Amino acid sequence: MTPRTLTCLVTEVEDLTPDVFRVQLEGRPEAVAHDPGQYLELKLAEDIWVPFSIANAHAGDGAIELHIQHWPERDNSARLRELLQVAERLTLRLPGGDCILDPDSTRPLLLIAAGTGFSQMKSIVEAALHHDPAREIDLWWAARERRDLYLERLPREWAAEHANVRFHVVTEVKPAEAVVGERVSGHRGRIDQALAEALEDVSGHDVYISGSPGMVYTCVDVLASLGLASSRVFSDVFAYAPRDPIVPTLGSLVREGRS
């Protein structure tokens, strides 16, 4: 899709946690069309555009959902929060990004997100379940503390309603209450460690990863040792922070481990 610049109505701004808020926008349905996994850019000033993953699959109703992490110490974050408190309309540029759900694939989905990276995975899950309600989906969501999983109830609902969906909670800090639920499991530590301990073979999966470059490539390296196919792993990080190769060979991982 060719990127378009448009103005959307701000219909709701909701605090999900003290640090994360959800923004609901509304525009012309044909103008806000996007593929699941894509992002938009929000205009803060004449020459300042800030990217955010679109958190909902396109449903033809003109709705756009964003999940925004607020960092008080960052100028752009503070400016955006102030803008959203007073603005009735926002200028957007969309869609962007090639990390999109492959409409022709029926392979099991392995979705890995850190923090508000969940927003991108939310749109992918919604689209996948719409097109193929029986498709196997494993969603891994990592955060420092459980309270940072700002919409934990939603993937829990997916897992409860669909026998083919599993939700994995990963926190660095031990939660006060055990993570339990139907097709819900808890893991403690870093996300790459949790993946290494829990998974055996990912060669048949489509893998989508959303997070910082360091987090994404650390997960890629773990999954490479478990049979990850380089043509079946997707992340926006590959475009804005590329490395060569994106997926290392098993032999190079072994050599690096010995050095």
C-alpha positions in Angstrom: 0.0 0.0 0.0 1.2 3.5 -0.8 1.5 5.7 2.4 -1.2 8.3 2.7 -1.3 11.5 4.9 -4.7 12.1 6.5 -6.3 13.7 9.5 -8.2 11.5 12.0 -10.6 12.2 14.8 -9.4 11.4 18.4 -12.3 9.4 19.9 -10.8 8.2 23.2 -7.6 8.4 25.2 -7.5 5.8 28.0 -4.9 5.2 30.6 -4.2 1.4 30.8 -1.4 1.8 33.3 0.4 4.8 34.8 2.9 4.4 31.9 0.8 3.1 28.9 -2.2 4.7 27.3 -4.5 3.6 24.5 -5.6 6.0 21.8 -8.6 5.4 19.6 -8.8 7.2 16.3 -11.4 7.3 13.5 -10.9 8.2 9.9 -12.3 7.3 6.5 -12.3 3.5 6.2 -10.6 3.4 2.8 -8.0 5.9 4.0 -6.9 4.0 7.1 -6.7 0.6 5.4 -3.6 -1.3 6.5 -2.2 -4.8 6.7 -1.9 -6.6 10.1 1.5 -5.8 11.5 2.0 -2.4 9.9 2.6 0.9 11.6 1.7 4.6 11.2 3.6 7.8 11.8 2.0 10.5 13.9 2.8 14.2 13.3 4.0 16.0 16.4 5.4 19.1 14.6 6.2 20.3 11.1 9.2 18.1 10.8 8.6 15.5 13.6 6.9 12.2 12.8 6.8 9.4 15.4 6.0 5.8 14.5 3.6 3.6 16.3 2.4 0.1 15.6 -1.3 -0.1 14.7 -2.9 -2.3 17.4 -6.0 -3.4 15.5 -6.6 -5.4 12.3 -8.3 -3.4 9.6 -12.1 -4.1 9.8 -13.4 -1.6 7.4 -14.9 0.6 10.1 -12.3 3.4 10.0 -11.0 2.6 13.5 -7.3 2.9 14.5 -5.9 1.8 17.9 -2.5 2.8 19.3 -0.8 1.7 22.5 1.7 4.4 23.6 4.4 4.1 26.3 4.8 7.4 28.1 8.4 8.3 29.1 8.2 11.6 31.0 11.9 12.2 30.6 11.7 12.1 26.8 10.7 15.4 25.1 8.7 13.8 22.2 6.8 11.6 24.7 5.8 14.5 26.9 4.9 16.6 23.8 2.7 13.8 22.5 0.9 13.3 25.8 0.2 17.1 26.0 -1.1 17.0 22.4 -3.4 14.1 23.0 -4.9 15.9 26.0 -6.1 18.8 23.9 -6.3 17.6 20.3 -9.5 16.7 18.6 -7.8 15.6 15.4 -4.3 14.2 14.6 -2.4 14.1 11.4 -1.1 10.6 10.4 0.9 9.0 7.7 0.1 5.3 7.0 0.6 2.5 6.4 4.3 1.7 6.9 6.3 -1.5 7.4 6.8 -4.9 5.8 6.4 -7.0 8.9 2.9 -8.1 8.0 1.0 -11.3 8.4 1.5 -13.5 5.3 -2.1 -14.0 4.0 -1.1 -17.2 2.1 0.6 -19.0 5.0 -1.1 -21.6 7.2 2.0 -22.3 9.3 1.8 -22.1 13.1 2.4 -18.6 14.4 5.1 -17.9 17.0 4.6 -14.3 18.2 7.1 -12.7 20.5 6.7 -9.2 22.0 8.2 -7.0 24.6 6.3 -4.2 26.3 4.1 -2.2 23.9 5.4 -4.5 21.1 2.2 -6.4 22.0 0.3 -3.8 20.0 1.7 -5.2 16.7 1.0 -8.8 17.8 -2.6 -7.9 18.7 -3.3 -6.8 15.2 -1.7 -10.0 13.8 -3.7 -12.3 16.2 -7.0 -10.5 15.4 -6.4 -11.0 11.6 -5.1 -14.6 11.9 -8.1 -15.7 14.0 -10.5 -13.9 11.6 -9.0 -15.6 8.5 -8.4 -19.0 10.1 -9.9 -19.5 13.6 -8.1 -22.9 13.9 -4.6 -21.7 13.2 -2.0 -22.5 15.9 -0.8 -19.4 17.7 1.7 -19.1 20.5 2.0 -15.6 21.9 4.9 -14.7 24.2 4.7 -11.4 26.0 7.7 -10.2 28.0 7.9 -7.4 30.6 9.9 -6.6 33.6 7.0 -6.9 36.0 3.6 -8.5 35.5 1.8 -5.1 36.0 3.5 -4.0 32.8 1.4 -6.4 30.8 -1.2 -3.7 30.4 -3.8 -5.8 28.6 -3.1 -9.2 30.0 -6.8 -10.0 30.1 -7.0 -9.9 26.3 -4.6 -12.7 25.4 -6.1 -14.6 28.3 -9.5 -14.3 26.5 -8.0 -15.5 23.2 -6.5 -18.6 24.9 -9.8 -19.3 26.8 -11.9 -19.0 23.7 -9.6 -20.8 21.2 -8.1 -24.2 21.9 -5.3 -23.5 19.3 -4.1 -20.3 21.1 -1.5 -20.4 23.9 -0.4 -17.4 25.9 3.1 -17.2 27.6 3.7 -14.6 30.3 7.4 -13.8 30.7 8.5 -11.5 33.6 12.0 -10.7 35.0 10.5 -10.1 38.4 8.7 -13.0 40.1 5.0 -12.1 40.2 3.2 -11.9 43.5 0.6 -14.4 42.3 1.3 -17.5 40.2 0.4 -17.2 36.5 -2.3 -19.7 35.8 -5.2 -20.1 33.4 -6.5 -22.1 30.5 -3.6 -22.5 28.0 -1.7 -19.8 29.9 1.8 -20.3 31.3 4.3 -18.2 33.2 8.0 -18.0 32.7 10.6 -16.0 34.8 13.7 -14.4 33.4 14.6 -12.8 30.0 12.5 -13.7 27.0 15.4 -15.3 25.2 16.1 -17.6 28.2 12.5 -18.5 28.4 12.3 -19.4 24.7 15.5 -21.5 24.9 14.1 -23.4 27.9 10.6 -24.0 26.6 10.9 -24.6 22.8 12.5 -27.4 20.8 11.8 -27.0 17.1 10.5 -23.9 15.4 11.4 -24.9 11.8 7.8 -25.1 10.8 6.7 -21.8 12.3 6.2 -18.3 11.0 7.9 -16.1 13.6 7.1 -12.4 14.3 9.1 -10.5 16.9 8.5 -6.9 18.2 10.9 -5.1 20.6 14.2 -3.4 20.7 17.0 -4.4 18.3 18.9 -6.1 21.1 15.9 -8.1 22.2 14.9 -9.1 18.7 18.3 -10.3 17.6 18.9 -12.1 20.9 15.7 -14.0 20.3 16.6 -14.7 16.7 19.9 -16.2 17.8 18.1 -18.5 20.2 15.5 -19.5 17.6 18.3 -20.1 15.0 19.6 -22.9 17.1 16.1 -24.4 17.1 15.7 -24.5 13.3 14.4 -21.0 12.5 14.0 -20.5 8.8 15.4 -17.2 7.7 12.6 -16.6 5.2 9.9 -17.1 7.9 11.0 -14.6 10.5 9.7 -11.1 10.5 10.4 -7.9 12.4 10.4 -4.1 11.8 13.9 -4.2 13.4 15.3 -5.8 10.2 14.5 -2.7 8.3 15.7 0.1 10.6 18.6 -1.8 12.4 19.7 -4.5 10.0 22.5 -6.9 10.6 24.2 -9.5 8.3 23.1 -12.2 8.5 19.8 -11.6 10.1 19.6 -15.3 11.1 23.0 -16.9 11.8 23.8 -20.4 10.9 23.9 -23.1 13.5 27.6 -23.6 12.9 28.4 -19.9 13.6 26.4 -20.0 16.8 28.4 -23.0 18.0 31.7 -21.3 17.1 30.7 -18.1 18.9 29.7 -20.2 22.0 33.2 -21.8 22.1 35.1 -18.5 21.7 
